Amino acid sequence: MAERVKSGVSSTPKEKLANAKQQQLSDFLVEIENQVPAEDDLFTQHCLTTEEFKSADKNIIRLVSLAAQKMLWEMGNETLQARKTSEENLNTGTEERKGRYRIVTTDITSNVTKYGLSLPNPEDFTKSYI
């Protein structure tokens, strides 16, 4: 006990765990600040404000921006992989296209539904804006 008081460092397991968690959180926040998302933080803040989520904490806004970027990347990657697989199955005996794939709206729509999103069909776009 006297040693703890002299050194000024907490030595109980609970305090060590709390300090380690605090350090991990600090490192995580620094890492978030160093990441540059594809969407600007102001755009993310605008989108969150329109959905009535208000936060002045820039770390929350940056975290949402990075999470949205990651989700969009995963959806795009899954769509591309699905398209590659379907074209490989269709072109079994023909020459390959040299890495170029054509992704259409139906490919994207089928993959984003896995994430709970729905995209209107192109004809729905024209009907809604006329």
C-alpha positions as CSV (number, residue, x, y, z in Angstrom):
1,M,0.0,0.0,0.0
2,A,2.8,2.4,0.8
3,E,4.5,1.6,-2.5
4,R,1.3,2.6,-4.4
5,V,1.2,6.0,-2.6
6,K,4.9,6.6,-3.3
7,S,4.8,5.8,-7.0
8,G,1.5,7.5,-7.6
9,V,0.6,4.6,-10.0
10,S,-2.5,2.6,-9.6
11,S,-1.8,-1.1,-9.2
12,T,-5.1,-2.8,-8.6
13,P,-6.3,-5.0,-11.5
14,K,-9.5,-3.0,-11.8
15,E,-7.6,0.3,-12.1
16,K,-5.1,-1.2,-14.6
17,L,-8.0,-2.4,-16.8
18,A,-9.6,1.0,-16.7
19,N,-6.3,2.7,-17.7
20,A,-5.8,0.2,-20.5
21,K,-9.3,0.8,-21.8
22,Q,-8.8,4.6,-21.6
23,Q,-5.6,4.3,-23.5
24,Q,-7.3,2.1,-26.2
25,L,-10.1,4.7,-26.5
26,S,-7.6,7.5,-26.9
27,D,-5.6,5.6,-29.5
28,F,-8.8,4.8,-31.4
29,L,-9.9,8.5,-31.4
30,V,-6.5,9.5,-32.7
31,E,-6.7,6.9,-35.4
32,I,-10.2,8.1,-36.4
33,E,-8.9,11.7,-36.8
34,N,-6.1,10.5,-39.1
35,Q,-8.5,8.7,-41.4
36,V,-9.9,10.6,-44.3
37,P,-13.4,9.4,-45.4
38,A,-14.6,9.7,-49.0
39,E,-17.5,11.8,-47.8
40,D,-16.8,15.1,-46.2
41,D,-17.7,15.4,-42.5
42,L,-19.9,18.4,-43.3
43,F,-21.9,16.3,-45.7
44,T,-22.3,13.6,-43.1
45,Q,-23.3,16.1,-40.5
46,H,-25.9,17.5,-42.9
47,C,-27.3,14.0,-43.5
48,L,-27.5,13.3,-39.8
49,T,-29.1,16.7,-39.1
50,T,-31.8,16.0,-41.7
51,E,-32.6,12.8,-39.9
52,E,-32.8,14.8,-36.6
53,F,-29.5,13.4,-35.2
54,K,-27.6,16.3,-33.7
55,S,-24.1,15.9,-32.4
56,A,-21.4,18.5,-32.0
57,D,-18.7,15.8,-31.4
58,K,-16.5,15.7,-34.5
59,N,-15.4,12.2,-33.6
60,I,-18.9,10.9,-33.8
61,I,-19.4,12.5,-37.2
62,R,-16.1,11.1,-38.5
63,L,-17.0,7.6,-37.2
64,V,-20.3,7.7,-39.0
65,S,-18.5,8.9,-42.2
66,L,-16.0,6.1,-42.0
67,A,-18.8,3.5,-41.2
68,A,-20.8,4.7,-44.2
69,Q,-17.7,4.5,-46.4
70,K,-17.0,1.0,-45.2
71,M,-20.6,-0.1,-45.8
72,L,-20.6,1.3,-49.4
73,W,-17.3,-0.3,-50.1
74,E,-18.6,-3.7,-48.9
75,M,-21.8,-3.4,-50.9
76,G,-19.8,-2.4,-54.1
77,N,-17.3,-5.2,-53.6
78,E,-20.1,-7.8,-53.1
79,T,-21.9,-6.6,-56.2
80,L,-18.7,-6.8,-58.2
81,Q,-17.9,-10.3,-56.9
82,A,-21.5,-11.4,-57.7
83,R,-21.2,-10.0,-61.2
84,K,-17.8,-11.7,-61.8
85,T,-19.3,-15.0,-60.7
86,S,-22.4,-14.7,-63.0
87,E,-20.3,-13.7,-66.0
88,E,-17.8,-16.5,-65.4
89,N,-20.8,-18.9,-65.4
90,L,-22.2,-17.4,-68.6
91,N,-18.9,-17.2,-70.5
92,T,-17.5,-20.7,-69.8
93,G,-16.4,-21.3,-73.4
94,T,-15.7,-17.8,-74.7
95,E,-12.8,-15.4,-74.4
96,E,-12.6,-13.4,-71.1
97,R,-13.3,-9.7,-71.0
98,K,-9.9,-8.8,-69.6
99,G,-11.1,-7.6,-66.2
100,R,-13.9,-5.3,-67.3
101,Y,-17.4,-5.9,-65.8
102,R,-20.7,-4.2,-66.4
103,I,-22.7,-3.7,-63.2
104,V,-26.4,-2.9,-63.7
105,T,-29.0,-1.6,-61.3
106,T,-30.5,-5.1,-60.8
107,D,-27.1,-6.3,-59.5
108,I,-26.9,-3.4,-57.0
109,T,-30.5,-3.8,-55.9
110,S,-30.1,-7.5,-55.2
111,N,-27.0,-6.9,-53.0
112,V,-28.2,-3.8,-51.1
113,T,-31.3,-5.6,-49.9
114,K,-29.0,-7.7,-47.7
115,Y,-28.2,-4.5,-45.8
116,G,-31.9,-3.6,-45.3
117,L,-31.9,-1.0,-48.0
118,S,-34.2,-0.7,-51.0
119,L,-33.5,1.0,-54.3
120,P,-36.4,2.0,-56.6
121,N,-36.2,0.7,-60.1
122,P,-35.2,3.2,-62.8
123,E,-38.8,3.5,-64.0
124,D,-39.8,4.5,-60.5
125,F,-37.3,7.4,-60.7
126,T,-39.0,8.7,-63.9
127,K,-42.5,8.4,-62.4
128,S,-41.7,10.1,-59.2
129,Y,-40.2,13.2,-60.7
130,I,-42.7,13.9,-63.5
